[in-house]
Amino acid sequence: MITHVVLFKFSARADAEQARERLLGMRGQIEALLELEAGLDITRSPRSYDLALITRFADQAGLDAYQEHPAHLPVLEFIRARAEAVCAVDFVGERRSSAD
C-alpha cells in the first residue's frame, strides 16, 4: 500500500476551501485511488499548513496513474495557481485492520 500525503499553504482561506472541495470531488473518478481524505487545518498557527490531503493506492503504479489521470489534472492546475507552498511525502505502509 502506498500512502501519498500532501500539505498545502494558501494566502486565502477561500482558496483552501475550494481546493478541498475539488480534491474531494475526485472520489469515485479514479480507479487506482483507494482512499481519499482532505481536511482544512483547525489550529491555524503560524507553522500550520492550510489543507492536508491523504490518498492511498495499492502500489506505485496506482500512484503514477493518479498523477496523470484526467480527473486529477485540473485539480492540480487549480492548486498550483493558488498555493504558496506545498510539501509531500509518499511512503509504503501496511494497511491495518479495524481490529488493530
N, C-alpha and C positions, 0 to 999 in steps of 0.2 A: 504494500500500500504506500502510495506517495501522498504526502500532505504538502500543500502549497499555501503558504501564509504570506499575505501582503498587507503592509500598513501604508496608509495614505495621509498626507497632511495637505489641507486646503486653506486658503485665506478666508473663504466664505463658508459658513456652516451650510448654507443652502446648496452649495456645490457638493459637499459631502453627503447631504441627504439625497440629492439627485443621483449621485454616483451609487449610493447604496441601493436605491430602487432599480437602477439599471443592472447592477450586479445580480440582485435577486431575480430579476426578470429573465436571467439565463437558465433558471431551474427548468428542467424538463426539455430543454432545447439542444443539449449537448450530450450525446450518448455516453461518452467517456467520463463525464462529470458525475461521480457517485454521490457526493455530498457538497453542499454549498451553504456557508453561513456568512453573513455580513452584518456588522454592527457598528453603530456610532459610539464614540467614546463618551462615557458619562462623567469621568473625572475632570476633564478639560484643564489639566495642569499644563504648565509650560513645556514639560517634557513629553506630553501625550501626543499621539497621532490622532487624527480625527475619525478615521474609519479603518476597520480591520476586515480582511477577507480571509476565510479559511475554506479551502477546497480539498477534496480527496479524489484520488484516481487509483485504479487497480495497479498501474505500472507507469513507467516513464513514457511509454508510447501513448498512453491516455493523456498525460500532461501535455505532451507535444501536440497531440491532436487538438486539445482545448486551446492552446496558444494560437493556433491558426484557424480555428473554427469561425465561420461567418457570423455566428451569433455573438461571439466574443469580440471580434474586431471593432465594431462600432462602439462598444462599451469601453474598450481600451483607448480608442481615439478620444472619446469624451473625457476620460480621466486624464490622459496625457496633456490635453489642452488646459486643464484646470488645476492639477495637483502641483503643489510647490515642492513636495518631497515624497519619495516612495522608497520603501525598503522591503525586501522579500527574503524568505528562506524556504527551501524545498528540502524535505527530508523523507527518508524511508523509515516507516514505523510499522508497528503491528497493530492490527485492528483489535480492540479489546471487546470482549463480550459484555453484555449488560450485567452479567454476574460479577464482573471484576470491580 
